[in-house]
Amino acid sequence: MVGIGTKLTLAEFLALPDGDVYYEFIDGEAVPKVSPKIFHSSLQGALNFLLRLWSRGKGRVFPELAVLLKRQDRNWAPVPDLLYISYERLPRSYRRNQACPAIPELVIEIRSPDQSMKEFEEKAKDYLAAGVPRVWVIDPEAILIKSFFADGSSQVYTDNTPIVDELLPGLELTTRQIFEEAELID
């Protein structure tokens, strides 16, 4: 168990034992993630399924995997709800059981009811500043996906507007398709 306010090095954080709680490494502390509820879990499962179908032969999709980044020139190990990383960035032959050592192309965060969209917009900026070129923030209550781009712009996707991105060639999803796969809408 990690005490609140306990300062850790990145090595100490990465050596913490696995448990029932996921932690992110932020400003030298192990910060627990919010416990997922049904909407969050359903969306995470649906996206994992849909993205894995698309990514075969291209790369990997990981749920709840710490990724080693820098935030304001300090070590940062966030645990996005999902990430996609191509074989170009992390070779197919990579088999170490550790945090993701390379910057993924896509990070996905799913907002929980007690979290604000503003929080996630700030986190998206941190991911982008760390070199992640695409961040999706999903709002289950508003039934939307907001995609953040490296140039600082963003795009909101709702209903049947296709999410098509040159960074993710061949991927074409809609918000409706994702929420239907998650069984959150009919």
C-alpha positions as CSV (number, residue, x, y, z in Angstrom):
1,M,0.0,0.0,0.0
2,V,1.3,3.4,-0.9
3,G,0.6,6.3,1.5
4,I,-0.8,9.5,0.3
5,G,1.9,12.1,-0.2
6,T,4.7,9.5,-0.3
7,K,7.4,10.6,-2.7
8,L,8.8,7.9,-5.0
9,T,11.3,7.7,-7.8
10,L,10.1,6.3,-11.1
11,A,12.0,3.1,-10.4
12,E,10.3,2.7,-7.0
13,F,6.9,3.3,-8.6
14,L,7.6,0.7,-11.3
15,A,8.6,-1.8,-8.7
16,L,5.3,-1.5,-6.8
17,P,3.5,-4.8,-6.6
18,D,0.4,-5.5,-8.8
19,G,-2.8,-5.1,-6.9
20,D,-6.5,-4.3,-7.3
21,V,-5.9,-0.5,-7.7
22,Y,-4.2,1.0,-10.7
23,Y,-1.8,3.9,-10.0
24,E,-0.4,6.6,-12.2
25,F,3.0,8.2,-11.5
26,I,2.4,12.0,-11.2
27,D,4.8,14.5,-9.7
28,G,6.7,11.8,-7.9
29,E,3.6,10.2,-6.3
30,A,1.6,7.1,-7.0
31,V,-1.9,8.5,-7.6
32,P,-4.8,6.0,-7.7
33,K,-7.1,5.9,-10.7
34,V,-10.8,6.2,-10.4
35,S,-12.5,2.8,-10.0
36,P,-14.4,2.1,-13.3
37,K,-18.1,1.7,-13.4
38,I,-20.4,0.0,-16.0
39,F,-20.3,2.8,-18.7
40,H,-16.5,3.1,-18.4
41,S,-15.9,-0.7,-18.4
42,S,-18.3,-1.3,-21.3
43,L,-16.7,1.4,-23.5
44,Q,-13.2,0.2,-22.6
45,G,-14.1,-3.3,-23.7
46,A,-15.9,-2.2,-26.9
47,L,-13.0,0.0,-27.9
48,N,-10.4,-2.7,-27.1
49,F,-12.4,-5.2,-29.3
50,L,-12.9,-2.7,-32.2
51,L,-9.3,-1.4,-32.2
52,R,-7.8,-4.9,-31.9
53,L,-9.7,-6.0,-35.0
54,W,-8.4,-3.0,-36.9
55,S,-4.8,-3.1,-35.5
56,R,-4.0,-6.7,-36.5
57,G,-0.7,-6.7,-38.3
58,K,-0.2,-3.0,-37.5
59,G,0.4,-2.7,-33.8
60,R,-1.1,-3.5,-30.4
61,V,-3.9,-2.2,-28.2
62,F,-3.4,-2.2,-24.5
63,P,-5.9,-1.5,-21.7
64,E,-4.6,0.1,-18.5
65,L,-0.9,-0.1,-19.3
66,A,1.4,2.5,-17.8
67,V,3.3,4.4,-20.4
68,L,6.7,6.1,-19.6
69,L,6.5,9.8,-20.6
70,K,7.8,13.2,-19.5
71,R,5.5,15.9,-18.1
72,Q,7.0,19.3,-17.5
73,D,10.5,17.7,-17.7
74,R,9.6,15.2,-15.0
75,N,9.0,11.5,-15.2
76,W,5.4,10.7,-15.7
77,A,3.7,7.3,-16.0
78,P,0.0,7.7,-16.7
79,V,-2.2,4.7,-17.1
80,P,-4.6,5.5,-20.0
81,D,-7.7,3.5,-20.3
82,L,-6.5,2.3,-23.7
83,L,-3.5,3.0,-25.9
84,Y,-2.5,2.0,-29.4
85,I,1.1,1.6,-30.4
86,S,2.3,0.6,-33.8
87,Y,4.9,-2.1,-34.4
88,E,7.1,0.7,-35.8
89,R,7.2,2.3,-32.3
90,L,7.2,-0.9,-30.3
91,P,8.3,-3.9,-32.4
92,R,6.1,-7.0,-32.5
93,S,9.0,-9.0,-31.0
94,Y,9.0,-6.8,-27.8
95,R,8.1,-9.2,-24.9
96,R,9.1,-7.5,-21.7
97,N,6.5,-7.4,-18.9
98,Q,6.9,-3.7,-18.0
99,A,5.5,-0.3,-18.6
100,C,5.3,0.8,-22.2
101,P,8.7,2.3,-23.0
102,A,7.7,4.0,-26.3
103,I,5.3,6.8,-27.1
104,P,2.0,5.4,-28.4
105,E,0.2,6.9,-31.4
106,L,-3.1,7.0,-29.6
107,V,-4.2,7.3,-26.0
108,I,-7.8,7.0,-24.9
109,E,-9.3,8.2,-21.7
110,I,-12.9,7.6,-20.6
111,R,-14.4,10.3,-18.3
112,S,-16.1,9.1,-15.2
113,P,-19.1,11.0,-13.7
114,D,-17.0,12.5,-10.9
115,Q,-14.4,13.8,-13.3
116,S,-14.7,17.0,-15.3
117,M,-14.1,17.3,-19.0
118,K,-11.7,20.2,-18.2
119,E,-9.5,17.7,-16.2
120,F,-9.3,15.5,-19.3
121,E,-8.6,18.4,-21.6
122,E,-5.6,19.3,-19.4
123,K,-4.4,15.7,-19.3
124,A,-4.8,15.6,-23.1
125,K,-2.5,18.6,-23.4
126,D,0.0,16.8,-21.2
127,Y,-0.1,13.7,-23.4
128,L,0.4,15.9,-26.5
129,A,3.3,17.8,-24.9
130,A,4.9,14.5,-24.1
131,G,4.8,13.5,-27.8
132,V,1.6,11.5,-28.1
133,P,0.2,12.6,-31.4
134,R,-3.5,11.7,-30.8
135,V,-5.7,11.7,-27.6
136,W,-9.3,10.7,-27.5
137,V,-11.4,11.6,-24.5
138,I,-14.7,9.8,-24.3
139,D,-17.7,11.3,-22.5
140,P,-20.2,8.5,-21.8
141,E,-22.9,10.8,-20.5
142,A,-22.8,13.2,-23.5
143,I,-22.2,10.3,-25.9
144,L,-19.3,11.9,-27.6
145,I,-15.6,11.5,-28.4
146,K,-13.3,14.5,-28.5
147,S,-10.1,13.9,-30.4
148,F,-7.1,16.1,-29.6
149,F,-4.3,16.8,-32.2
150,A,-0.6,17.6,-31.8
151,D,-1.2,21.1,-33.3
152,G,-3.5,22.0,-30.4
153,S,-6.8,21.6,-32.3
154,S,-9.6,19.2,-31.4
155,Q,-12.6,17.6,-33.1
156,V,-15.8,16.4,-31.4
157,Y,-17.4,13.3,-32.9
158,T,-21.0,12.4,-32.2
159,D,-23.5,9.9,-33.6
160,N,-22.6,8.7,-37.1
161,T,-19.8,11.1,-37.9
162,P,-16.9,8.9,-39.0
163,I,-13.7,9.1,-37.0
164,V,-11.1,8.9,-39.8
165,D,-7.5,9.8,-39.1
166,E,-4.4,9.7,-41.3
167,L,-2.4,8.7,-38.2
168,L,-4.6,5.5,-38.0
169,P,-4.9,4.4,-41.6
170,G,-7.8,2.1,-42.4
171,L,-9.6,2.9,-39.1
172,E,-13.1,4.2,-39.5
173,L,-15.4,4.1,-36.5
174,T,-18.3,6.2,-35.4
175,T,-19.3,7.2,-31.9
176,R,-22.6,5.4,-32.4
177,Q,-20.8,2.2,-33.4
178,I,-18.6,2.3,-30.3
179,F,-21.5,3.0,-27.9
180,E,-23.7,0.3,-29.6
181,E,-20.8,-2.2,-29.3
182,A,-20.6,-1.2,-25.6
183,E,-24.4,-1.8,-25.3
184,L,-24.9,1.7,-24.0
185,I,-27.3,2.7,-26.8
186,D,-29.6,0.8,-29.1
